[in-house]
């Protein structure tokens, strides 16, 4: 995501720029609803960033599956 556009308060420009990058066509009558969800996502991101968890937490361990072994009944 382009943080320069994200940092501005111009939600319509953000929507237009990202729609262009993703090749999406957003009808004018949909923009108000899309803007509402962008604002919700921004608010959620701000709450998570405010916790400082992103900089303080370590990455989760990587799951590596083990080889399958045939089941034997006893």
mmCIF file of the N, C-alpha and C atoms, coordinates in Angstrom:
data_MODEL
# 
_entry.id   MODEL 
# 
loop_
_atom_site.group_PDB 
_atom_site.id 
_atom_site.type_symbol 
_atom_site.label_atom_id 
_atom_site.label_alt_id 
_atom_site.label_comp_id 
_atom_site.label_asym_id 
_atom_site.label_entity_id 
_atom_site.label_seq_id 
_atom_site.pdbx_PDB_ins_code 
_atom_site.Cartn_x 
_atom_site.Cartn_y 
_atom_site.Cartn_z 
_atom_site.occupancy 
_atom_site.B_iso_or_equiv 
_atom_site.pdbx_formal_charge 
_atom_site.auth_seq_id 
_atom_site.auth_comp_id 
_atom_site.auth_asym_id 
_atom_site.auth_atom_id 
_atom_site.pdbx_PDB_model_num 
ATOM 1   N N  . UNK A 1 1  ? 0.843   -1.166  0.000   1.00 0.00 ? 1  UNK A N  1 
ATOM 2   C CA . UNK A 1 1  ? 0.000   0.000   0.000   1.00 0.00 ? 1  UNK A CA 1 
ATOM 3   C C  . UNK A 1 1  ? 0.894   1.237   0.000   1.00 0.00 ? 1  UNK A C  1 
ATOM 4   N N  . UNK A 1 2  ? 0.493   2.241   -0.710  1.00 0.00 ? 2  UNK A N  1 
ATOM 5   C CA . UNK A 1 2  ? 1.275   3.460   -0.814  1.00 0.00 ? 2  UNK A CA 1 
ATOM 6   C C  . UNK A 1 2  ? 1.019   4.315   0.420   1.00 0.00 ? 2  UNK A C  1 
ATOM 7   N N  . UNK A 1 3  ? 2.009   4.398   1.317   1.00 0.00 ? 3  UNK A N  1 
ATOM 8   C CA . UNK A 1 3  ? 1.815   5.137   2.569   1.00 0.00 ? 3  UNK A CA 1 
ATOM 9   C C  . UNK A 1 3  ? 1.638   6.626   2.339   1.00 0.00 ? 3  UNK A C  1 
ATOM 10  N N  . UNK A 1 4  ? 2.182   7.156   1.239   1.00 0.00 ? 4  UNK A N  1 
ATOM 11  C CA . UNK A 1 4  ? 2.017   8.575   0.956   1.00 0.00 ? 4  UNK A CA 1 
ATOM 12  C C  . UNK A 1 4  ? 0.551   8.896   0.727   1.00 0.00 ? 4  UNK A C  1 
ATOM 13  N N  . UNK A 1 5  ? -0.118  8.074   -0.068  1.00 0.00 ? 5  UNK A N  1 
ATOM 14  C CA . UNK A 1 5  ? -1.542  8.284   -0.311  1.00 0.00 ? 5  UNK A CA 1 
ATOM 15  C C  . UNK A 1 5  ? -2.334  7.955   0.947   1.00 0.00 ? 5  UNK A C  1 
ATOM 16  N N  . UNK A 1 6  ? -1.947  6.888   1.652   1.00 0.00 ? 6  UNK A N  1 
ATOM 17  C CA . UNK A 1 6  ? -2.660  6.471   2.854   1.00 0.00 ? 6  UNK A CA 1 
ATOM 18  C C  . UNK A 1 6  ? -2.597  7.544   3.932   1.00 0.00 ? 6  UNK A C  1 
ATOM 19  N N  . UNK A 1 7  ? -1.494  8.278   3.981   1.00 0.00 ? 7  UNK A N  1 
ATOM 20  C CA . UNK A 1 7  ? -1.323  9.277   5.037   1.00 0.00 ? 7  UNK A CA 1 
ATOM 21  C C  . UNK A 1 7  ? -2.196  10.503  4.818   1.00 0.00 ? 7  UNK A C  1 
ATOM 22  N N  . UNK A 1 8  ? -2.635  10.740  3.580   1.00 0.00 ? 8  UNK A N  1 
ATOM 23  C CA . UNK A 1 8  ? -3.480  11.895  3.319   1.00 0.00 ? 8  UNK A CA 1 
ATOM 24  C C  . UNK A 1 8  ? -4.892  11.600  3.780   1.00 0.00 ? 8  UNK A C  1 
ATOM 25  N N  . UNK A 1 9  ? -5.687  12.632  3.870   1.00 0.00 ? 9  UNK A N  1 
ATOM 26  C CA . UNK A 1 9  ? -7.063  12.456  4.308   1.00 0.00 ? 9  UNK A CA 1 
ATOM 27  C C  . UNK A 1 9  ? -8.003  12.410  3.106   1.00 0.00 ? 9  UNK A C  1 
ATOM 28  N N  . UNK A 1 10 ? -7.456  12.322  1.901   1.00 0.00 ? 10 UNK A N  1 
ATOM 29  C CA . UNK A 1 10 ? -8.271  12.311  0.698   1.00 0.00 ? 10 UNK A CA 1 
ATOM 30  C C  . UNK A 1 10 ? -8.626  10.869  0.324   1.00 0.00 ? 10 UNK A C  1 
ATOM 31  N N  . UNK A 1 11 ? -9.686  10.379  0.912   1.00 0.00 ? 11 UNK A N  1 
ATOM 32  C CA . UNK A 1 11 ? -10.095 8.994   0.719   1.00 0.00 ? 11 UNK A CA 1 
ATOM 33  C C  . UNK A 1 11 ? -10.419 8.708   -0.741  1.00 0.00 ? 11 UNK A C  1 
ATOM 34  N N  . UNK A 1 12 ? -11.042 9.644   -1.424  1.00 0.00 ? 12 UNK A N  1 
ATOM 35  C CA . UNK A 1 12 ? -11.402 9.413   -2.828  1.00 0.00 ? 12 UNK A CA 1 
ATOM 36  C C  . UNK A 1 12 ? -10.157 9.226   -3.693  1.00 0.00 ? 12 UNK A C  1 
ATOM 37  N N  . UNK A 1 13 ? -9.126  10.015  -3.454  1.00 0.00 ? 13 UNK A N  1 
ATOM 38  C CA . UNK A 1 13 ? -7.869  9.859   -4.205  1.00 0.00 ? 13 UNK A CA 1 
ATOM 39  C C  . UNK A 1 13 ? -7.230  8.510   -3.888  1.00 0.00 ? 13 UNK A C  1 
ATOM 40  N N  . UNK A 1 14 ? -7.305  8.091   -2.633  1.00 0.00 ? 14 UNK A N  1 
ATOM 41  C CA . UNK A 1 14 ? -6.784  6.788   -2.232  1.00 0.00 ? 14 UNK A CA 1 
ATOM 42  C C  . UNK A 1 14 ? -7.511  5.669   -2.961  1.00 0.00 ? 14 UNK A C  1 
ATOM 43  N N  . UNK A 1 15 ? -8.834  5.749   -2.996  1.00 0.00 ? 15 UNK A N  1 
ATOM 44  C CA . UNK A 1 15 ? -9.643  4.736   -3.673  1.00 0.00 ? 15 UNK A CA 1 
ATOM 45  C C  . UNK A 1 15 ? -9.318  4.709   -5.162  1.00 0.00 ? 15 UNK A C  1 
ATOM 46  N N  . UNK A 1 16 ? -9.275  5.873   -5.788  1.00 0.00 ? 16 UNK A N  1 
ATOM 47  C CA . UNK A 1 16 ? -8.993  5.946   -7.226  1.00 0.00 ? 16 UNK A CA 1 
ATOM 48  C C  . UNK A 1 16 ? -7.614  5.391   -7.560  1.00 0.00 ? 16 UNK A C  1 
ATOM 49  N N  . UNK A 1 17 ? -6.609  5.750   -6.763  1.00 0.00 ? 17 UNK A N  1 
ATOM 50  C CA . UNK A 1 17 ? -5.243  5.285   -7.023  1.00 0.00 ? 17 UNK A CA 1 
ATOM 51  C C  . UNK A 1 17 ? -5.137  3.770   -6.876  1.00 0.00 ? 17 UNK A C  1 
ATOM 52  N N  . UNK A 1 18 ? -5.724  3.230   -5.831  1.00 0.00 ? 18 UNK A N  1 
ATOM 53  C CA . UNK A 1 18 ? -5.643  1.786   -5.619  1.00 0.00 ? 18 UNK A CA 1 
ATOM 54  C C  . UNK A 1 18 ? -6.490  1.010   -6.618  1.00 0.00 ? 18 UNK A C  1 
ATOM 55  N N  . UNK A 1 19 ? -7.622  1.554   -7.003  1.00 0.00 ? 19 UNK A N  1 
ATOM 56  C CA . UNK A 1 19 ? -8.445  0.898   -8.021  1.00 0.00 ? 19 UNK A CA 1 
ATOM 57  C C  . UNK A 1 19 ? -7.687  0.825   -9.343  1.00 0.00 ? 19 UNK A C  1 
ATOM 58  N N  . UNK A 1 20 ? -6.977  1.901   -9.675  1.00 0.00 ? 20 UNK A N  1 
ATOM 59  C CA . UNK A 1 20 ? -6.201  1.915   -10.916 1.00 0.00 ? 20 UNK A CA 1 
ATOM 60  C C  . UNK A 1 20 ? -5.081  0.879   -10.877 1.00 0.00 ? 20 UNK A C  1 
ATOM 61  N N  . UNK A 1 21 ? -4.387  0.794   -9.755  1.00 0.00 ? 21 UNK A N  1 
ATOM 62  C CA . UNK A 1 21 ? -3.291  -0.171  -9.622  1.00 0.00 ? 21 UNK A CA 1 
ATOM 63  C C  . UNK A 1 21 ? -3.811  -1.603  -9.712  1.00 0.00 ? 21 UNK A C  1 
ATOM 64  N N  . UNK A 1 22 ? -4.963  -1.853  -9.106  1.00 0.00 ? 22 UNK A N  1 
ATOM 65  C CA . UNK A 1 22 ? -5.536  -3.203  -9.085  1.00 0.00 ? 22 UNK A CA 1 
ATOM 66  C C  . UNK A 1 22 ? -6.380  -3.519  -10.317 1.00 0.00 ? 22 UNK A C  1 
ATOM 67  N N  . UNK A 1 23 ? -6.592  -2.526  -11.173 1.00 0.00 ? 23 UNK A N  1 
ATOM 68  C CA . UNK A 1 23 ? -7.405  -2.746  -12.368 1.00 0.00 ? 23 UNK A CA 1 
ATOM 69  C C  . UNK A 1 23 ? -8.885  -2.906  -12.048 1.00 0.00 ? 23 UNK A C  1 
ATOM 70  N N  . UNK A 1 24 ? -9.350  -2.240  -11.002 1.00 0.00 ? 24 UNK A N  1 
ATOM 71  C CA . UNK A 1 24 ? -10.754 -2.335  -10.604 1.00 0.00 ? 24 UNK A CA 1 
ATOM 72  C C  . UNK A 1 24 ? -11.548 -1.157  -11.144 1.00 0.00 ? 24 UNK A C  1 
ATOM 73  N N  . UNK A 1 25 ? -12.765 -1.426  -11.535 1.00 0.00 ? 25 UNK A N  1 
ATOM 74  C CA . UNK A 1 25 ? -13.683 -0.359  -11.929 1.00 0.00 ? 25 UNK A CA 1 
ATOM 75  C C  . UNK A 1 25 ? -14.660 -0.156  -10.775 1.00 0.00 ? 25 UNK A C  1 
ATOM 76  N N  . UNK A 1 26 ? -14.657 1.038   -10.213 1.00 0.00 ? 26 UNK A N  1 
ATOM 77  C CA . UNK A 1 26 ? -15.566 1.339   -9.102  1.00 0.00 ? 26 UNK A CA 1 
ATOM 78  C C  . UNK A 1 26 ? -16.573 2.364   -9.605  1.00 0.00 ? 26 UNK A C  1 
ATOM 79  N N  . UNK A 1 27 ? -17.820 1.947   -9.653  1.00 0.00 ? 27 UNK A N  1 
ATOM 80  C CA . UNK A 1 27 ? -18.883 2.830   -10.133 1.00 0.00 ? 27 UNK A CA 1 
ATOM 81  C C  . UNK A 1 27 ? -19.039 4.008   -9.181  1.00 0.00 ? 27 UNK A C  1 
ATOM 82  N N  . UNK A 1 28 ? -19.360 5.177   -9.714  1.00 0.00 ? 28 UNK A N  1 
ATOM 83  C CA . UNK A 1 28 ? -19.513 6.364   -8.854  1.00 0.00 ? 28 UNK A CA 1 
ATOM 84  C C  . UNK A 1 28 ? -20.500 6.158   -7.701  1.00 0.00 ? 28 UNK A C  1 
ATOM 85  N N  . UNK A 1 29 ? -21.563 5.412   -7.948  1.00 0.00 ? 29 UNK A N  1 
ATOM 86  C CA . UNK A 1 29 ? -22.553 5.205   -6.885  1.00 0.00 ? 29 UNK A CA 1 
ATOM 87  C C  . UNK A 1 29 ? -22.039 4.266   -5.785  1.00 0.00 ? 29 UNK A C  1 
ATOM 88  N N  . UNK A 1 30 ? -20.939 3.554   -6.017  1.00 0.00 ? 30 UNK A N  1 
ATOM 89  C CA . UNK A 1 30 ? -20.356 2.663   -5.008  1.00 0.00 ? 30 UNK A CA 1 
ATOM 90  C C  . UNK A 1 30 ? -19.324 3.376   -4.133  1.00 0.00 ? 30 UNK A C  1 
ATOM 91  N N  . UNK A 1 31 ? -18.830 4.527   -4.580  1.00 0.00 ? 31 UNK A N  1 
ATOM 92  C CA . UNK A 1 31 ? -17.693 5.160   -3.904  1.00 0.00 ? 31 UNK A CA 1 
ATOM 93  C C  . UNK A 1 31 ? -17.979 5.517   -2.447  1.00 0.00 ? 31 UNK A C  1 
ATOM 94  N N  . UNK A 1 32 ? -19.184 5.928   -2.133  1.00 0.00 ? 32 UNK A N  1 
ATOM 95  C CA . UNK A 1 32 ? -19.495 6.286   -0.738  1.00 0.00 ? 32 UNK A CA 1 
ATOM 96  C C  . UNK A 1 32 ? -19.349 5.069   0.173   1.00 0.00 ? 32 UNK A C  1 
ATOM 97  N N  . UNK A 1 33 ? -19.836 3.916   -0.279  1.00 0.00 ? 33 UNK A N  1 
ATOM 98  C CA . UNK A 1 33 ? -19.716 2.694   0.524   1.00 0.00 ? 33 UNK A CA 1 
ATOM 99  C C  . UNK A 1 33 ? -18.268 2.224   0.609   1.00 0.00 ? 33 UNK A C  1 
ATOM 100 N N  . UNK A 1 34 ? -17.540 2.303   -0.499  1.00 0.00 ? 34 UNK A N  1 
ATOM 101 C CA . UNK A 1 34 ? -16.129 1.925   -0.478  1.00 0.00 ? 34 UNK A CA 1 
ATOM 102 C C  . UNK A 1 34 ? -15.372 2.841   0.484   1.00 0.00 ? 34 UNK A C  1 
ATOM 103 N N  . UNK A 1 35 ? -15.659 4.143   0.436   1.00 0.00 ? 35 UNK A N  1 
ATOM 104 C CA . UNK A 1 35 ? -15.001 5.100   1.329   1.00 0.00 ? 35 UNK A CA 1 
ATOM 105 C C  . UNK A 1 35 ? -15.291 4.778   2.785   1.00 0.00 ? 35 UNK A C  1 
ATOM 106 N N  . UNK A 1 36 ? -16.512 4.355   3.086   1.00 0.00 ? 36 UNK A N  1 
ATOM 107 C CA . UNK A 1 36 ? -16.864 3.997   4.455   1.00 0.00 ? 36 UNK A CA 1 
ATOM 108 C C  . UNK A 1 36 ? -16.000 2.829   4.932   1.00 0.00 ? 36 UNK A C  1 
ATOM 109 N N  . UNK A 1 37 ? -15.822 1.805   4.090   1.00 0.00 ? 37 UNK A N  1 
ATOM 110 C CA . UNK A 1 37 ? -15.015 0.658   4.481   1.00 0.00 ? 37 UNK A CA 1 
ATOM 111 C C  . UNK A 1 37 ? -13.531 1.004   4.565   1.00 0.00 ? 37 UNK A C  1 
ATOM 112 N N  . UNK A 1 38 ? -13.056 1.909   3.703   1.00 0.00 ? 38 UNK A N  1 
ATOM 113 C CA . UNK A 1 38 ? -11.664 2.368   3.802   1.00 0.00 ? 38 UNK A CA 1 
ATOM 114 C C  . UNK A 1 38 ? -11.457 3.069   5.137   1.00 0.00 ? 38 UNK A C  1 
ATOM 115 N N  . UNK A 1 39 ? -12.395 3.899   5.540   1.00 0.00 ? 39 UNK A N  1 
ATOM 116 C CA . UNK A 1 39 ? -12.286 4.594   6.822   1.00 0.00 ? 39 UNK A CA 1 
ATOM 117 C C  . UNK A 1 39 ? -12.310 3.617   7.996   1.00 0.00 ? 39 UNK A C  1 
ATOM 118 N N  . UNK A 1 40 ? -13.114 2.576   7.909   1.00 0.00 ? 40 UNK A N  1 
ATOM 119 C CA . UNK A 1 40 ? -13.146 1.546   8.954   1.00 0.00 ? 40 UNK A CA 1 
ATOM 120 C C  . UNK A 1 40 ? -11.791 0.831   9.013   1.00 0.00 ? 40 UNK A C  1 
ATOM 121 N N  . UNK A 1 41 ? -11.251 0.490   7.858   1.00 0.00 ? 41 UNK A N  1 
ATOM 122 C CA . UNK A 1 41 ? -9.952  -0.188  7.820   1.00 0.00 ? 41 UNK A CA 1 
ATOM 123 C C  . UNK A 1 41 ? -8.850  0.710   8.374   1.00 0.00 ? 41 UNK A C  1 
ATOM 124 N N  . UNK A 1 42 ? -8.901  1.990   8.052   1.00 0.00 ? 42 UNK A N  1 
ATOM 125 C CA . UNK A 1 42 ? -7.914  2.934   8.589   1.00 0.00 ? 42 UNK A CA 1 
ATOM 126 C C  . UNK A 1 42 ? -8.005  3.008   10.118  1.00 0.00 ? 42 UNK A C  1 
ATOM 127 N N  . UNK A 1 43 ? -9.222  3.032   10.638  1.00 0.00 ? 43 UNK A N  1 
ATOM 128 C CA . UNK A 1 43 ? -9.410  3.096   12.091  1.00 0.00 ? 43 UNK A CA 1 
ATOM 129 C C  . UNK A 1 43 ? -8.879  1.829   12.760  1.00 0.00 ? 43 UNK A C  1 
ATOM 130 N N  . UNK A 1 44 ? -9.135  0.668   12.155  1.00 0.00 ? 44 UNK A N  1 
ATOM 131 C CA . UNK A 1 44 ? -8.619  -0.584  12.716  1.00 0.00 ? 44 UNK A CA 1 
ATOM 132 C C  . UNK A 1 44 ? -7.103  -0.597  12.677  1.00 0.00 ? 44 UNK A C  1 
ATOM 133 N N  . UNK A 1 45 ? -6.521  -0.167  11.564  1.00 0.00 ? 45 UNK A N  1 
ATOM 134 C CA . UNK A 1 45 ? -5.061  -0.133  11.443  1.00 0.00 ? 45 UNK A CA 1 
ATOM 135 C C  . UNK A 1 45 ? -4.452  0.818   12.469  1.00 0.00 ? 45 UNK A C  1 
ATOM 136 N N  . UNK A 1 46 ? -5.095  1.956   12.695  1.00 0.00 ? 46 UNK A N  1 
ATOM 137 C CA . UNK A 1 46 ? -4.582  2.923   13.668  1.00 0.00 ? 46 UNK A CA 1 
ATOM 138 C C  . UNK A 1 46 ? -4.582  2.332   15.072  1.00 0.00 ? 46 UNK A C  1 
ATOM 139 N N  . UNK A 1 47 ? -5.625  1.580   15.416  1.00 0.00 ? 47 UNK A N  1 
ATOM 140 C CA . UNK A 1 47 ? -5.691  0.964   16.745  1.00 0.00 ? 47 UNK A CA 1 
ATOM 141 C C  . UNK A 1 47 ? -4.581  -0.068  16.925  1.00 0.00 ? 47 UNK A C  1 
ATOM 142 N N  . UNK A 1 48 ? -4.352  -0.861  15.896  1.00 0.00 ? 48 UNK A N  1 
ATOM 143 C CA . UNK A 1 48 ? -3.301  -1.881  15.985  1.00 0.00 ? 48 UNK A CA 1 
ATOM 144 C C  . UNK A 1 48 ? -1.932  -1.221  16.067  1.00 0.00 ? 48 UNK A C  1 
ATOM 145 N N  . UNK A 1 49 ? -1.702  -0.205  15.235  1.00 0.00 ? 49 UNK A N  1 
ATOM 146 C CA . UNK A 1 49 ? -0.417  0.488   15.259  1.00 0.00 ? 49 UNK A CA 1 
ATOM 147 C C  . UNK A 1 49 ? -0.184  1.191   16.598  1.00 0.00 ? 49 UNK A C  1 
ATOM 148 N N  . UNK A 1 50 ? -1.234  1.657   17.226  1.00 0.00 ? 50 UNK A N  1 
ATOM 149 C CA . UNK A 1 50 ? -1.109  2.357   18.502  1.00 0.00 ? 50 UNK A CA 1 
ATOM 150 C C  . UNK A 1 50 ? -0.639  1.439   19.628  1.00 0.00 ? 50 UNK A C  1 
ATOM 151 N N  . UNK A 1 51 ? -0.844  0.140   19.487  1.00 0.00 ? 51 UNK A N  1 
ATOM 152 C CA . UNK A 1 51 ? -0.415  -0.796  20.529  1.00 0.00 ? 51 UNK A CA 1 
ATOM 153 C C  . UNK A 1 51 ? 1.090   -0.987  20.542  1.00 0.00 ? 51 UNK A C  1 
ATOM 154 N N  . UNK A 1 52 ? 1.733   -0.696  19.415  1.00 0.00 ? 52 UNK A N  1 
ATOM 155 C CA . UNK A 1 52 ? 3.168   -0.929  19.316  1.00 0.00 ? 52 UNK A CA 1 
ATOM 156 C C  . UNK A 1 52 ? 3.514   -2.386  19.120  1.00 0.00 ? 52 UNK A C  1 
ATOM 157 N N  . UNK A 1 53 ? 2.525   -3.233  18.984  1.00 0.00 ? 53 UNK A N  1 
ATOM 158 C CA . UNK A 1 53 ? 2.764   -4.667  18.839  1.00 0.00 ? 53 UNK A CA 1 
ATOM 159 C C  . UNK A 1 53 ? 3.521   -5.004  17.561  1.00 0.00 ? 53 UNK A C  1 
ATOM 160 N N  . UNK A 1 54 ? 3.304   -4.252  16.522  1.00 0.00 ? 54 UNK A N  1 
ATOM 161 C CA . UNK A 1 54 ? 3.946   -4.562  15.247  1.00 0.00 ? 54 UNK A CA 1 
ATOM 162 C C  . UNK A 1 54 ? 5.459   -4.443  15.339  1.00 0.00 ? 54 UNK A C  1 
ATOM 163 N N  . UNK A 1 55 ? 5.961   -3.530  16.137  1.00 0.00 ? 55 UNK A N  1 
ATOM 164 C CA . UNK A 1 55 ? 7.398   -3.356  16.257  1.00 0.00 ? 55 UNK A CA 1 
ATOM 165 C C  . UNK A 1 55 ? 7.987   -4.187  17.391  1.00 0.00 ? 55 UNK A C  1 
ATOM 166 N N  . UNK A 1 56 ? 7.155   -4.586  18.340  1.00 0.00 ? 56 UNK A N  1 
ATOM 167 C CA . UNK A 1 56 ? 7.653   -5.292  19.514  1.00 0.00 ? 56 UNK A CA 1 
ATOM 168 C C  . UNK A 1 56 ? 7.533   -6.806  19.411  1.00 0.00 ? 56 UNK A C  1 
ATOM 169 N N  . UNK A 1 57 ? 6.677   -7.292  18.547  1.00 0.00 ? 57 UNK A N  1 
ATOM 170 C CA . UNK A 1 57 ? 6.439   -8.730  18.509  1.00 0.00 ? 57 UNK A CA 1 
ATOM 171 C C  . UNK A 1 57 ? 7.367   -9.412  17.510  1.00 0.00 ? 57 UNK A C  1 
ATOM 172 N N  . UNK A 1 58 ? 7.599   -10.673 17.759  1.00 0.00 ? 58 UNK A N  1 
ATOM 173 C CA . UNK A 1 58 ? 8.422   -11.481 16.870  1.00 0.00 ? 58 UNK A CA 1 
ATOM 174 C C  . UNK A 1 58 ? 7.520   -12.221 15.904  1.00 0.00 ? 58 UNK A C  1 
ATOM 175 N N  . UNK A 1 59 ? 8.079   -12.603 14.796  1.00 0.00 ? 59 UNK A N  1 
ATOM 176 C CA . UNK A 1 59 ? 7.319   -13.372 13.815  1.00 0.00 ? 59 UNK A CA 1 
ATOM 177 C C  . UNK A 1 59 ? 6.969   -14.741 14.403  1.00 0.00 ? 59 UNK A C  1 
ATOM 178 N N  . UNK A 1 60 ? 5.842   -15.249 13.979  1.00 0.00 ? 60 UNK A N  1 
ATOM 179 C CA . UNK A 1 60 ? 5.434   -16.574 14.439  1.00 0.00 ? 60 UNK A CA 1 
ATOM 180 C C  . UNK A 1 60 ? 6.357   -17.631 13.841  1.00 0.00 ? 60 UNK A C  1 
ATOM 181 N N  . UNK A 1 61 ? 6.530   -18.742 14.528  1.00 0.00 ? 61 UNK A N  1 
ATOM 182 C CA . UNK A 1 61 ? 7.363   -19.805 13.964  1.00 0.00 ? 61 UNK A CA 1 
ATOM 183 C C  . UNK A 1 61 ? 6.731   -20.348 12.683  1.00 0.00 ? 61 UNK A C  1 
ATOM 184 N N  . UNK A 1 62 ? 7.557   -20.843 11.819  1.00 0.00 ? 62 UNK A N  1 
ATOM 185 C CA . UNK A 1 62 ? 7.086   -21.390 10.552  1.00 0.00 ? 62 UNK A CA 1 
ATOM 186 C C  . UNK A 1 62 ? 6.694   -22.842 10.759  1.00 0.00 ? 62 UNK A C  1 
ATOM 187 N N  . UNK A 1 63 ? 5.503   -23.190 10.301  1.00 0.00 ? 63 UNK A N  1 
ATOM 188 C CA . UNK A 1 63 ? 5.037   -24.568 10.398  1.00 0.00 ? 63 UNK A CA 1 
ATOM 189 C C  . UNK A 1 63 ? 5.657   -25.373 9.272   1.00 0.00 ? 63 UNK A C  1 
ATOM 190 N N  . UNK A 1 64 ? 6.305   -26.474 9.613   1.00 0.00 ? 64 UNK A N  1 
ATOM 191 C CA . UNK A 1 64 ? 6.872   -27.377 8.615   1.00 0.00 ? 64 UNK A CA 1 
ATOM 192 C C  . UNK A 1 64 ? 6.234   -28.739 8.838   1.00 0.00 ? 64 UNK A C  1 
ATOM 193 N N  . UNK A 1 65 ? 5.427   -29.189 7.893   1.00 0.00 ? 65 UNK A N  1 
ATOM 194 C CA . UNK A 1 65 ? 4.760   -30.482 8.088   1.00 0.00 ? 65 UNK A CA 1 
ATOM 195 C C  . UNK A 1 65 ? 5.771   -31.627 8.015   1.00 0.00 ? 65 UNK A C  1 
ATOM 196 N N  . UNK A 1 66 ? 5.516   -32.668 8.770   1.00 0.00 ? 66 UNK A N  1 
ATOM 197 C CA . UNK A 1 66 ? 6.401   -33.837 8.708   1.00 0.00 ? 66 UNK A CA 1 
ATOM 198 C C  . UNK A 1 66 ? 5.870   -34.810 7.675   1.00 0.00 ? 66 UNK A C  1 
ATOM 199 N N  . UNK A 1 67 ? 6.699   -35.712 7.275   1.00 0.00 ? 67 UNK A N  1 
ATOM 200 C CA . UNK A 1 67 ? 6.307   -36.702 6.268   1.00 0.00 ? 67 UNK A CA 1 
ATOM 201 C C  . UNK A 1 67 ? 5.185   -37.578 6.819   1.00 0.00 ? 67 UNK A C  1 
ATOM 202 N N  . UNK A 1 68 ? 4.287   -37.974 5.952   1.00 0.00 ? 68 UNK A N  1 
ATOM 203 C CA . UNK A 1 68 ? 3.192   -38.846 6.358   1.00 0.00 ? 68 UNK A CA 1 
ATOM 204 C C  . UNK A 1 68 ? 3.723   -40.248 6.589   1.00 0.00 ? 68 UNK A C  1 
ATOM 205 N N  . UNK A 1 69 ? 3.255   -40.885 7.633   1.00 0.00 ? 69 UNK A N  1 
ATOM 206 C CA . UNK A 1 69 ? 3.632   -42.264 7.902   1.00 0.00 ? 69 UNK A CA 1 
ATOM 207 C C  . UNK A 1 69 ? 2.352   -43.106 7.895   1.00 0.00 ? 69 UNK A C  1 
ATOM 208 N N  . UNK A 1 70 ? 2.443   -44.289 7.369   1.00 0.00 ? 70 UNK A N  1 
ATOM 209 C CA . UNK A 1 70 ? 1.244   -45.146 7.326   1.00 0.00 ? 70 UNK A CA 1 
ATOM 210 C C  . UNK A 1 70 ? 0.773   -45.476 8.738   1.00 0.00 ? 70 UNK A C  1 
ATOM 211 N N  . UNK A 1 71 ? -0.523  -45.526 8.900   1.00 0.00 ? 71 UNK A N  1 
ATOM 212 C CA . UNK A 1 71 ? -1.112  -45.859 10.201  1.00 0.00 ? 71 UNK A CA 1 
ATOM 213 C C  . UNK A 1 71 ? -1.106  -47.375 10.367  1.00 0.00 ? 71 UNK A C  1 
ATOM 214 N N  . UNK A 1 72 ? -0.634  -47.822 11.497  1.00 0.00 ? 72 UNK A N  1 
ATOM 215 C CA . UNK A 1 72 ? -0.664  -49.257 11.787  1.00 0.00 ? 72 UNK A CA 1 
ATOM 216 C C  . UNK A 1 72 ? -1.522  -49.485 13.012  1.00 0.00 ? 72 UNK A C  1 
ATOM 217 N N  . UNK A 1 73 ? -2.421  -50.427 12.930  1.00 0.00 ? 73 UNK A N  1 
ATOM 218 C CA . UNK A 1 73 ? -3.270  -50.727 14.086  1.00 0.00 ? 73 UNK A CA 1 
ATOM 219 C C  . UNK A 1 73 ? -2.608  -51.818 14.919  1.00 0.00 ? 73 UNK A C  1 
ATOM 220 N N  . UNK A 1 74 ? -2.838  -51.760 16.196  1.00 0.00 ? 74 UNK A N  1 
ATOM 221 C CA . UNK A 1 74 ? -2.186  -52.720 17.081  1.00 0.00 ? 74 UNK A CA 1 
ATOM 222 C C  . UNK A 1 74 ? -3.167  -53.581 17.792  1.00 0.00 ? 74 UNK A C  1 
# 
